[in-house]
């Protein structure tokens, strides 16, 4: 059901169009001033309608200015200009500035309805073709499918495809939960190494000894507990791609060894004296500011520049709100299929709450919220009552003046406690939602003396 905004200073025309379009199944909002339309568009977190019907002459703001500002806010939102016979030149100027089409008053309703149907059918086909092209680029839909609608993420994805064909090392930066591993996988799948191994390692989850063993492998007797030979991930990724997640948490000793591999393209298995040649493309990711880490001596400058031949910065989910709806529906479909439940849709109130929320845990948090909602759903629709309390806190709601002032560490303690309670004190799941590593969460639990009994 398409939504149409109508902006005209003639009340009679507004009433006529409102009644006629509603009778033909459209959702309608009317505006008698250009300023009120622009305010509605400016406050919308995502594109709020499918078409704007706008008079070219408005009393408060010039119609072409309204068009220019609405196109700047939502470049993909089509605008149909309504014009009288004496203002055809204005309509033509509007077309040049990006209006979809114009219609001359007075017009028969059949002409307007035909124009709207043609426009909406064309957009539907264009969207379907775009989605099909993206699916073909991504290959078969799976766990590494990248779902997006926003222009900001389109730029990231286009950059990913452009640099994938090179053999340069890539550094992916962004907050936890933004999809860095998905981008790393897309880099590999669209590279000349696509038929070779893609190997992934989370550097933050392992101690130095285990990380070194995982990367370089070891021979029997190399250290206590090494009862057999083990091939390392560097060798497993030979001719392919090695993705090193949370590279900012790697110790200086491991950094030095990684630098040698990148420079010399060889390494020594733990406990051995022989070098092994290896041809690996490195893709690294971090949620830290590595330049700050370099300046403060925690990360090697030479390794930073070896890894950061090309950088890709992922936007947070709050910076790509147009993607929240398609991502939520994707996670809904995936969760219902996995759990064999018949939950088909998300109601408008729940959807708007999802769009307005700030998502500190980004896409990973959204996936967890949708999975929880499907688990708790008793009907076929996800309502706002199925969203966890922390997902209903909207970023746009100001704190009331009477709210007591609380120290920052107390706010953090309460929030971590709330997430732990929501997850049944499942630490790995809580760390994912909070967007921090398990190691950091354990430190916070100890620091704040949190336990399963006393979480809020």
C-alpha positions as a printed Julia matrix, in Angstrom:
456×3 Matrix{Float64}:
   0.0     0.0     0.0
   1.73    3.15   -1.26
   1.85    6.39    0.76
   1.41    9.73   -1.0
   2.17   13.19    0.41
   0.17   16.06   -1.14
   1.31   19.66   -0.77
  -1.04   22.39   -2.06
  -2.29   25.67   -0.59
  -5.82   25.19   -2.03
  -7.91   23.36    0.57
 -10.44   22.25   -2.02
  -7.78   20.47   -4.06
  -6.36   18.86   -0.94
  -9.79   17.49    0.04
 -10.49   16.26   -3.5
  -7.13   14.47   -3.86
  -7.26   13.06   -0.34
 -10.71   11.52   -0.89
  -9.96   10.26   -4.4
  -6.61    8.66   -3.57
  -7.87    7.02   -0.37
 -10.77    5.56   -2.35
  -8.18    3.95   -4.63
  -6.25    2.3    -1.81
  -3.51    4.85   -1.12
  -2.39    6.16    2.28
  -2.45    9.96    2.16
  -0.97   12.86    4.16
  -1.81   16.44    3.16
   0.12   19.69    3.71
  -1.14   23.2     3.03
   2.31   24.81    3.47
   5.7    23.93    2.06
   7.31   24.41    5.46
   5.13   21.73    7.07
   6.02   19.25    4.3
   9.74   19.94    4.7
   9.46   19.61    8.49
   7.75   16.22    8.05
  10.49   15.06    5.68
  13.27   16.45    7.85
  12.05   14.6    10.96
  11.61   11.25    9.18
  14.32    8.66   10.02
  13.67    6.92    6.68
  11.87    7.75    3.43
   8.31    8.41    4.76
   6.3     8.09    1.54
   6.42    6.68   -1.98
   5.45    9.81   -3.95
   5.05   13.55   -3.35
   2.34   15.48   -5.25
   3.39   19.12   -4.99
   2.01   22.39   -6.32
   4.67   24.45   -8.07
   3.42   27.71   -6.51
   3.22   27.85   -2.71
   2.64   30.99   -0.59
   5.4    30.45    2.0
   8.26   28.78    0.1
   8.95   28.7    -3.62
   7.92   25.33   -5.07
  11.29   24.78   -6.73
  13.02   25.35   -3.39
  10.74   22.76   -1.78
  11.63   20.33   -4.59
  15.35   20.98   -4.22
  15.31   20.44   -0.44
  13.13   17.31   -0.59
  15.43   15.83   -3.28
  18.42   16.58   -1.06
  16.78   14.82    1.91
  15.62   11.78   -0.07
  17.22   11.58   -3.54
  15.18    8.5    -4.52
  11.79   10.0    -3.55
   9.82   10.87   -6.75
   8.03   14.23   -6.91
   5.16   14.98   -9.31
   4.62   18.69   -9.86
   1.07   20.05  -10.14
   0.88   23.21  -12.22
  -1.66   25.61  -13.7
  -1.57   26.53  -17.41
   0.32   29.74  -16.72
   3.17   28.03  -14.88
   4.3    25.41  -17.41
   7.77   26.97  -17.51
   8.08   26.38  -13.76
   7.1    22.76  -14.26
   9.76   22.3   -16.93
  12.34   23.86  -14.59
  11.21   21.41  -11.92
  11.78   18.46  -14.27
  15.3    19.73  -14.9
  15.86   19.9   -11.13
  14.84   16.3   -10.6
  11.03   16.12  -10.51
   9.65   12.85  -11.9
   6.88   14.46  -14.01
   4.25   17.2   -13.97
   0.49   17.32  -14.41
  -1.55   20.37  -15.39
  -4.59   21.51  -13.38
  -7.43   20.8   -13.75
  -6.75   17.14  -14.51
  -9.09   14.14  -14.78
  -8.58   11.69  -11.93
  -7.93    8.88  -14.42
  -4.87   10.72  -15.73
  -3.38   11.16  -12.25
  -4.19    7.57  -11.22
  -2.58    6.28  -14.42
   0.53    8.37  -13.82
   0.83    7.1   -10.23
   0.35    3.48  -11.27
   2.98    3.79  -13.98
   5.42    5.44  -11.56
   4.91    2.89   -8.78
   5.06   -0.09  -11.17
   8.28    1.28  -12.63
   9.81    1.74   -9.16
   8.73   -1.76   -8.09
  10.37   -3.3   -11.17
  13.49   -1.18  -10.66
  13.71   -2.3    -7.02
  13.25   -5.94   -8.0
  15.96   -5.63  -10.66
  18.28   -3.92   -8.2
  17.73   -6.64   -5.61
  18.29   -9.3    -8.27
  21.56   -7.66   -9.35
  22.72   -7.51   -5.75
  21.81  -11.16   -5.19
  23.75  -12.13   -8.32
  26.73  -10.14   -7.06
  26.48  -11.77   -3.64
  25.92  -15.27   -4.97
  23.57  -17.7    -3.19
  21.86  -16.24   -0.12
  23.56  -17.56    2.98
  24.98  -16.53    6.32
  27.22  -13.96    4.63
  24.51  -12.21    2.58
  24.78   -8.43    2.79
  21.39   -6.72    3.12
  21.12   -2.98    2.53
  19.01   -0.23    1.01
  20.78    2.94    2.14
  22.98    5.12   -0.05
  25.68    5.28    2.63
  26.12    1.5     2.69
  25.85    1.32   -1.1
  29.05    3.42   -1.22
  30.77    0.97    1.14
  29.62   -2.04   -0.88
  30.64   -0.46   -4.2
  34.1     0.29   -2.75
  34.32   -3.33   -1.55
  33.61   -4.65   -5.04
  36.1    -2.23   -6.62
  39.02   -3.17   -4.38
  38.2    -6.9    -4.24
  39.86   -7.52   -7.61
  43.2    -6.2    -6.35
  45.52   -8.25   -4.2
  46.11   -5.42   -1.72
  45.77   -5.96    2.02
  42.61   -4.36    3.42
  41.86   -2.84    6.83
  38.16   -2.78    7.76
  37.22   -0.34   10.52
  33.96    0.21   12.36
  32.07   -0.35   15.58
  31.44   -3.87   16.86
  28.51   -5.57   15.16
  28.6    -3.53   11.94
  29.35   -6.52    9.69
  33.12   -6.44    9.22
  33.36  -10.19    8.62
  30.62   -9.99    5.97
  32.63   -7.36    4.09
  35.78   -9.48    4.44
  33.9   -12.45    3.0
  32.57  -10.29    0.14
  36.13   -9.15   -0.62
  37.22  -12.77   -0.9
  34.19  -13.95   -2.94
  34.72  -11.21   -5.5
  38.51  -11.6    -5.73
  40.69  -13.77   -8.0
  41.23  -15.95   -4.89
  37.51  -16.81   -4.68
  38.12  -20.53   -5.34
  40.79  -20.74   -2.64
  40.3   -20.87    1.17
  38.8   -18.04    3.21
  40.04  -18.45    6.78
  38.81  -16.33    9.7
  40.31  -15.82   13.15
  39.12  -13.65   16.06
  42.36  -12.44   17.63
  40.72  -11.06   20.8
  39.32  -14.43   21.9
  42.68  -16.2    22.31
  45.69  -15.91   24.59
  49.04  -15.15   22.97
  50.12  -18.81   23.11
  46.94  -20.11   21.52
  46.86  -17.3    18.95
  50.45  -18.02   17.9
  49.7   -21.73   17.66
  46.52  -21.1    15.64
  48.32  -18.81   13.21
  51.64  -20.57   12.69
  50.86  -24.15   13.69
  53.16  -26.29   15.82
  55.01  -29.58   15.8
  54.71  -32.23   18.46
  56.51  -31.24   21.67
  56.72  -27.52   20.8
  55.14  -26.69   24.15
  53.35  -28.42   27.01
  50.24  -30.07   25.64
  51.42  -30.18   22.01
  50.94  -33.93   21.59
  50.71  -33.89   17.79
  51.59  -31.76   14.8
  49.03  -29.05   13.93
  48.82  -27.04   10.71
  48.35  -23.31   11.29
  45.79  -21.02    9.69
  48.48  -19.27    7.63
  49.2   -22.55    5.9
  45.49  -23.35    5.61
  44.87  -19.97    3.93
  47.7   -20.39    1.39
  46.67  -18.89   -1.99
  43.51  -17.58   -0.3
  42.46  -14.92    2.21
  43.16  -14.73    5.95
  40.74  -12.52    7.9
  42.13  -11.3    11.22
  39.31   -9.85   13.29
  40.07   -7.55   16.25
  43.65   -7.04   15.03
  43.98   -4.15   17.5
  44.05   -6.63   20.4
  47.13   -8.52   19.16
  50.22   -8.27   21.39
  53.46   -6.63   20.18
  55.2   -10.03   19.96
  52.57  -11.44   17.59
  52.53   -8.16   15.66
  56.24   -8.55   14.91
  55.73  -12.09   13.62
  52.8   -11.06   11.45
  54.86   -8.24    9.97
  57.52  -10.76    8.91
  54.91  -12.94    7.19
  53.52   -9.97    5.25
  56.97   -8.7     4.24
  58.81  -11.96    3.58
  55.85  -14.21    2.71
  57.19  -16.98    4.91
  56.91  -18.13    8.53
  58.3   -20.68   10.98
  56.08  -23.32   12.57
  56.33  -23.34   16.39
  58.99  -25.82   17.5
  60.54  -26.0    14.02
  63.54  -24.26   12.46
  62.4   -24.41    8.86
  60.59  -21.62    7.07
  57.49  -22.22    4.99
  56.54  -20.03    2.05
  52.98  -18.76    1.96
  50.91  -16.57   -0.38
  48.07  -15.0     1.61
  45.97  -11.9     1.19
  45.45  -10.28    4.59
  42.15   -8.64    5.52
  42.15   -7.22    9.05
  39.39   -5.6    11.08
  39.19   -3.54   14.24
  36.8    -1.39   16.26
  39.75    0.55   17.67
  41.36    3.73   16.37
  44.61    2.12   15.23
  46.32    5.46   14.58
  45.79    6.33   18.24
  47.11    2.87   19.17
  50.19    3.57   17.01
  50.77    7.0    18.6
  50.48    5.52   22.09
  52.89    2.67   21.28
  50.45   -0.23   21.46
  50.44   -1.04   17.74
  53.38   -1.17   15.35
  53.37    1.64   12.8
  55.01   -0.52   10.11
  52.38   -3.26   10.56
  49.6    -0.66   10.44
  50.72    0.59    7.03
  51.28   -2.95    5.74
  47.71   -3.89    6.64
  46.14   -0.56    5.71
  46.96   -0.47    2.01
  43.25    0.23    1.46
  40.79    0.99    4.27
  37.05    0.44    4.38
  35.09    2.17    7.15
  31.69    0.69    7.98
  28.92    3.03    9.16
  27.05    2.24   12.36
  23.45    1.07   12.04
  22.19    4.42   13.37
  23.95    6.06   10.39
  22.09    3.8     7.92
  18.54    3.77    9.26
  17.1     2.98    5.8
  18.63   -0.48    6.24
  16.9    -1.3     9.55
  13.61   -2.43    8.0
  15.08   -4.79    5.35
  17.56   -6.17    7.9
  14.8    -6.74   10.47
  12.66   -8.55    7.9
  15.66  -10.62    6.8
  16.41  -11.67   10.39
  12.7   -12.35   10.98
  12.59  -14.69    7.99
  15.83  -16.42    8.97
  14.72  -16.92   12.6
  11.27  -18.26   11.69
  12.82  -20.71    9.23
  15.36  -21.89   11.79
  12.78  -22.25   14.57
  10.0   -23.53   12.28
   7.56  -20.88   13.52
   4.91  -19.02   11.53
   5.7   -15.39   12.27
   5.28  -13.41    9.09
   5.46   -9.67    9.73
   6.34   -6.74   12.01
   3.59   -4.27   12.91
   4.03   -0.53   12.28
   4.59    0.46   15.92
   7.32   -2.14   16.38
   8.93   -1.21   13.08
   9.03    2.49   13.97
  10.52    1.64   17.39
  13.24   -0.37   15.65
  13.97    2.48   13.22
  14.19    5.11   15.99
  16.4     3.09   18.32
  20.12    3.97   18.34
  21.49    0.36   18.16
  24.73    0.54   20.18
  25.29   -3.12   19.26
  24.58   -2.39   15.58
  23.43   -5.15   13.19
  24.38   -7.91   15.62
  22.08   -6.43   18.26
  19.23   -6.13   15.74
  19.64   -9.8    14.83
  19.48  -10.77   18.52
  16.39   -8.61   19.09
  14.54  -10.22   16.17
  15.54  -13.72   17.25
  14.24  -13.05   20.76
  10.98  -11.63   19.37
  10.4   -14.74   17.26
  11.08  -17.0    20.26
   8.49  -15.12   22.35
   5.89  -14.62   19.6
   2.58  -16.42   20.06
   0.93  -15.09   16.91
   2.0   -14.31   13.36
   3.05  -10.69   13.99
   5.91   -9.07   15.92
   4.48   -6.27   18.08
   6.27   -3.7    20.18
   5.51   -5.75   23.31
   7.88   -8.47   22.01
  10.85   -6.13   21.8
  13.17   -6.15   24.85
  12.98   -3.05   27.03
  16.4    -1.77   26.0
  15.41   -1.91   22.3
  12.41    0.37   22.93
  14.52    3.22   24.29
  14.5     5.78   21.51
  17.52    7.95   20.85
  15.34   10.98   20.14
  13.65   11.04   23.56
  15.33   13.7    25.76
  16.08   13.09   29.38
  13.54   14.82   31.6
  14.96   17.65   33.72
  13.87   15.87   36.88
  15.98   12.8    36.08
  18.52   12.31   38.89
  22.16   12.75   37.89
  24.0     9.4    37.87
  27.75    8.83   37.44
  28.77    7.37   34.09
  30.23    4.18   35.59
  26.92    3.54   37.41
  25.01    3.9    34.13
  27.42    1.41   32.53
  27.05   -0.99   35.47
  23.25   -0.88   35.28
  23.21   -1.34   31.5
  25.59   -4.31   31.56
  23.54   -5.81   34.39
  20.34   -5.37   32.37
  21.82   -7.11   29.31
  23.14   -9.96   31.46
  19.7   -10.4    32.98
  18.01  -10.35   29.54
  20.39  -13.07   28.29
  20.14  -15.25   31.39
  23.76  -14.34   32.24
  24.92  -15.88   28.93
  28.22  -14.02   28.7
  29.03  -14.56   25.02
  25.56  -13.46   23.96
  25.65  -10.45   26.29
  29.06   -9.42   24.9
  27.68   -9.58   21.36
  24.72   -7.33   22.25
  26.94   -4.87   24.11
  29.39   -4.79   21.21
  32.42   -5.69   23.34
  34.71   -8.71   23.54
  34.1   -11.53   26.01
  37.39  -10.62   27.68
  36.21   -7.03   28.24
  32.85   -8.23   29.59
  34.56  -10.53   32.12
  36.65   -7.56   33.28
  33.54   -5.38   33.66
  31.68   -8.1    35.59
  34.57   -8.35   38.02
  34.96   -4.55   38.24
  31.26   -3.98   39.02
  30.85   -7.14   41.15
  27.98   -8.39   38.97
  26.45  -11.82   39.35
  23.35  -13.67   38.19
  21.67  -12.93   41.55
  22.1    -9.17   41.79
  21.7    -7.98   38.19
  18.86   -5.44   37.92
